[in-house]
Amino acid sequence: MTLLEFRDVHVTYTGSRGRIPAVRGVDLTVEAGTTLGIAGESGCGKSTLAMAVLRLLPKTAEVTGEILLDGEDLLAMGWGRLRAVRWTGASIVFQGAMHSLNAVQRIGRQVAEPMLVHDKGLSAAAAAKRAEGLLERVGLPASRARSYPHELSGGQRQRVMIAMALACDPDLIIADEATTALDVMVQAQVLQLISGLVSERGVGLVMISHDLSVLSSVCDTAAVMYAGRVVEQGPAREVFAQARHPYSAALGAAFPVIGDPASRRNPGGLAGDPPDPARLPEGCSFRPRCAVAVERCGEAAPELLHIGGARSSACFVAQEGEPVVIG
């Protein structure tokens, strides 16, 4: 069953430099009980797309297209209906737990707050008890409900954010860099927790990360974004092991391979910088940095097209069946 669907979603910011496209024509789906991973460099539009789901973007952002949750367009909802959907239909784990938590409120109160907002018949005592249960569910002792955010480690604060996301039993969870800045052991524990929630409760999960190893190990499908567009999509392990877009291949080559001394000494890389969204190049946005670009790439932007199996790529070379291996 399709839980979340993006249909031709565009996000444009208006500022002193005029109208700046941040997300351009994204079409994606998330099935119930599955995980979609979104990868790409900083500034490619990943977090903007995530924030657009629950309309958390600033007033300077204009969002067009459709974002359907259980068939209902989130972008067309009135504020009353949207408020009812937040936390109960979909929730989000923000990137910076320390900055997302209220520094002067105890953890238990913050976890209980969504419950009290959405269940008017729930007493404060019952909400506090449920908050303690959620903390235990994410691997924290119930006594931590009396702690303040600064008294917790980074991993513990991230677990609190996950507990808050689960407070109202949502159908969809968005995790925006949920394991960023965590050490390897804590990261593994958080990922195991998130994966267990998807399989046990059948929720849909959108996971945003720079770490391709995280996405390939946790996600069912993956979408790679560049300059606001999805340039490759397919089964996560296939996308990162056998990329069919030169940008995806370059991302994969930037990670050293365990057991390969050569890759540790000379990890791959990508020359140049991401394009200025206010001055996108003609044709394919990736062309100035691409090692396999052809003349056609400067004439028109390739569409994201099916290239076999469950794979799609926005690359003329890949669509013609040619290899796109970098390095």
C-alpha positions in Angstrom: 0.0 0.0 0.0 1.4 3.4 -1.0 1.7 5.5 2.2 3.5 8.7 0.9 3.7 10.0 -2.6 5.5 13.0 -4.1 4.0 14.1 -7.4 6.1 16.7 -9.4 7.1 18.5 -6.2 8.9 21.9 -6.6 10.2 24.1 -3.8 11.4 27.6 -4.6 12.9 30.1 -2.2 12.4 33.8 -2.7 15.1 36.2 -1.4 17.5 39.0 -2.2 18.8 37.0 -5.2 15.3 36.4 -6.6 13.6 33.0 -6.9 16.0 30.1 -6.1 14.9 26.5 -7.0 15.7 24.1 -4.2 13.7 21.0 -5.3 12.8 20.4 -8.9 10.1 18.0 -10.1 10.5 15.2 -7.6 8.4 12.1 -7.9 8.8 9.4 -5.2 6.7 6.9 -3.3 7.0 5.2 0.0 5.1 2.0 0.7 3.9 1.1 4.2 6.4 -1.0 6.0 9.4 0.0 3.8 12.2 2.5 4.0 13.2 5.1 1.4 16.7 6.5 1.7 17.6 9.9 0.2 21.3 10.7 -0.5 23.2 13.6 -1.9 25.6 16.4 -1.1 24.7 19.2 1.2 22.4 21.7 -0.5 21.0 19.2 -3.0 17.4 19.5 -1.5 17.1 16.5 0.8 16.1 18.3 4.0 14.0 20.8 2.1 12.0 17.9 0.6 11.6 16.3 4.1 10.5 19.6 5.6 8.0 20.1 2.8 6.1 17.0 3.9 4.8 18.5 7.1 5.0 22.1 5.8 7.8 23.1 8.1 9.5 25.4 5.6 9.9 29.1 6.1 7.4 31.6 4.5 10.0 32.4 1.8 9.5 28.9 0.4 6.8 28.1 -2.3 5.9 24.5 -2.7 4.0 23.2 -5.7 2.9 19.8 -6.8 1.3 17.2 -4.5 2.5 15.4 -1.4 0.0 12.6 -0.6 -0.2 10.9 2.8 -2.6 8.0 2.6 -4.1 9.6 -0.5 -4.7 13.0 1.2 -2.7 16.0 -0.2 -0.8 17.6 2.7 -0.2 20.8 0.7 -3.9 21.4 0.2 -4.8 20.8 3.9 -6.2 23.6 6.1 -4.1 24.4 9.1 -6.6 22.6 11.5 -6.4 19.3 9.5 -2.6 19.7 9.1 -2.2 20.1 12.9 -4.2 16.9 13.4 -1.9 15.0 11.0 1.4 16.2 12.5 2.6 13.6 15.0 -0.3 11.2 14.4 -0.1 10.7 10.7 3.6 11.6 10.2 6.4 12.7 12.5 10.0 13.8 12.0 13.3 13.2 13.8 15.2 16.4 13.3 18.9 16.5 12.4 20.2 18.3 15.5 18.6 16.8 18.7 20.2 19.3 21.0 18.7 22.2 19.1 15.4 20.5 18.6 14.8 19.8 22.3 13.7 22.5 24.8 16.7 23.2 27.0 14.6 24.3 30.0 12.0 21.4 30.0 12.5 17.9 31.3 12.6 15.1 28.8 9.5 13.4 30.0 7.4 16.6 29.6 8.6 17.0 26.0 7.9 13.4 25.0 4.4 13.7 26.6 3.5 17.0 24.9 2.3 15.5 21.5 0.1 13.0 23.3 -1.6 15.7 25.4 -2.1 17.9 22.3 -3.8 15.1 20.3 -5.6 13.1 23.0 -7.7 15.5 25.0 -9.0 12.7 27.2 -5.5 11.7 28.3 -4.5 12.9 31.8 -1.1 14.4 32.5 -0.2 11.5 34.8 -1.1 8.9 32.1 0.9 10.8 29.5 3.9 10.9 31.8 3.6 7.2 32.3 3.4 6.6 28.5 6.4 8.8 28.0 8.5 6.7 30.4 7.4 3.6 28.5 8.5 5.2 25.2 11.9 6.1 26.7 12.3 2.5 27.8 11.3 1.3 24.3 14.1 3.3 22.8 16.7 1.9 25.3 16.7 4.7 27.9 15.8 4.2 31.6 12.4 5.6 32.7 14.3 7.8 35.2 15.6 9.9 32.3 12.2 11.4 32.0 13.3 13.7 34.9 16.5 14.8 33.1 17.1 17.9 31.1 18.6 17.7 27.5 22.1 18.9 28.5 22.3 16.0 31.0 22.1 13.4 28.1 24.7 12.3 25.6 24.2 12.9 21.9 23.1 9.3 21.4 20.6 9.6 24.3 19.2 12.8 22.9 18.7 11.2 19.5 16.8 8.4 21.2 14.6 10.9 22.9 13.8 12.4 19.5 12.8 9.0 18.2 10.6 8.5 21.3 8.9 11.8 20.6 8.4 10.7 16.9 6.6 7.6 18.2 4.5 9.3 20.8 1.3 9.3 18.7 1.8 6.1 16.7 2.3 7.8 13.3 2.1 5.9 10.0 5.2 7.7 8.6 8.5 8.7 10.2 11.0 11.0 8.6 14.5 10.8 9.9 16.7 13.7 8.8 20.3 12.8 9.4 19.2 10.9 12.5 22.6 9.3 13.1 24.8 12.3 12.2 27.6 13.0 14.8 27.0 9.8 16.7 29.9 7.4 17.3 29.8 4.0 15.5 28.5 2.0 18.4 25.6 4.4 19.2 24.9 4.8 15.5 24.5 1.0 15.1 22.1 0.9 18.1 20.0 3.7 16.7 19.8 2.2 13.3 18.8 -1.2 14.7 16.1 0.5 16.7 14.7 2.4 13.6 14.8 -0.8 11.5 13.0 -2.7 14.2 10.3 -0.2 14.3 9.7 -0.4 10.6 9.5 -4.2 10.6 7.5 -4.5 13.9 4.9 -1.7 13.4 4.8 -1.5 9.6 5.5 2.2 9.5 6.9 3.9 6.5 10.3 5.5 6.9 12.1 8.2 4.9 15.7 8.3 5.9 18.0 11.1 4.8 21.8 10.7 5.2 25.2 11.5 3.7 26.4 8.0 4.7 25.8 5.6 1.9 26.7 2.6 4.0 23.9 3.5 6.4 21.3 3.8 3.6 22.4 0.6 1.8 22.1 -1.4 5.1 18.8 0.0 6.3 16.8 1.1 3.3 14.7 -0.9 0.8 14.9 1.7 -2.0 17.2 4.8 -2.5 16.9 8.0 -4.3 20.0 10.1 -5.1 19.5 13.8 -5.4 21.7 16.4 -7.2 20.8 20.1 -7.6 17.3 19.6 -6.5 16.4 16.7 -8.7 16.4 12.9 -8.3 19.0 11.6 -10.6 18.9 7.9 -9.7 16.5 5.6 -8.0 16.2 1.9 -7.3 16.9 -0.8 -4.7 19.3 0.7 -2.2 22.0 -2.0 -2.4 22.0 -1.9 -6.2 22.1 1.8 -6.4 25.2 2.1 -4.3 26.9 -1.1 -5.5 26.3 -0.7 -9.2 25.4 3.0 -9.8 23.7 3.9 -13.1 24.4 7.6 -12.8 27.9 9.2 -12.7 27.1 11.2 -9.6 25.9 8.1 -7.7 29.1 6.4 -8.8 31.2 9.3 -7.6 29.5 9.2 -4.2 30.2 5.5 -3.9 33.8 5.9 -4.9 34.4 8.5 -2.2 34.0 5.8 0.5 37.0 3.6 1.2 36.3 -0.2 0.9 37.1 -2.2 3.9 39.8 -4.7 3.0 41.0 -2.8 0.0 44.3 -1.0 0.9 44.2 1.0 -2.4 40.9 2.5 -1.7 42.0 3.6 1.8 45.1 5.3 0.4 43.3 6.9 -2.6 39.6 7.2 -2.0 37.7 8.5 -5.0 36.5 12.0 -5.2 34.6 14.5 -7.3 36.2 17.6 -8.7 34.5 20.9 -8.5 31.6 22.2 -6.4 27.8 21.7 -6.5 26.2 24.2 -8.9 24.7 27.5 -7.6 21.0 26.9 -7.7 20.5 30.5 -8.9 22.7 29.8 -11.9 22.2 26.2 -13.0 24.2 25.2 -16.1 22.5 24.5 -19.4 21.5 20.9 -19.9 22.4 18.4 -17.3 23.3 20.1 -14.0 26.0 17.5 -13.3 27.7 18.0 -16.7 30.5 20.4 -15.5 31.7 17.7 -13.0 30.9 14.6 -15.1 33.7 12.3 -16.4 31.5 10.6 -19.0 29.5 13.6 -20.3 28.7 13.7 -24.0 27.7 16.6 -26.3 24.1 15.9 -25.8 24.4 16.6 -22.0 24.9 20.3 -22.6 21.8 20.6 -24.8 19.0 19.3 -22.6 18.5 18.0 -19.0 17.9 14.2 -19.1 14.6 13.0 -17.6 14.5 10.3 -14.9 13.7 7.2 -17.0 13.4 3.5 -16.3 16.5 1.7 -17.4 15.6 -1.9 -16.5 14.6 -3.8 -13.4 13.5 -1.4 -10.7 16.2 1.1 -11.7 15.8 4.7 -13.0 18.4 7.1 -14.0 18.5 10.7 -15.3 21.6 10.2 -17.5 21.8 9.9 -21.3 24.8 7.6 -21.0 23.1 5.2 -18.7 19.9 5.3 -20.7 21.9 4.2 -23.8 23.2 1.2 -21.9 26.8 2.5 -21.5 28.8 2.1 -18.3 29.1 5.0 -15.9 31.9 3.8 -13.7 34.0 6.6 -12.3 37.8 6.3 -11.9 
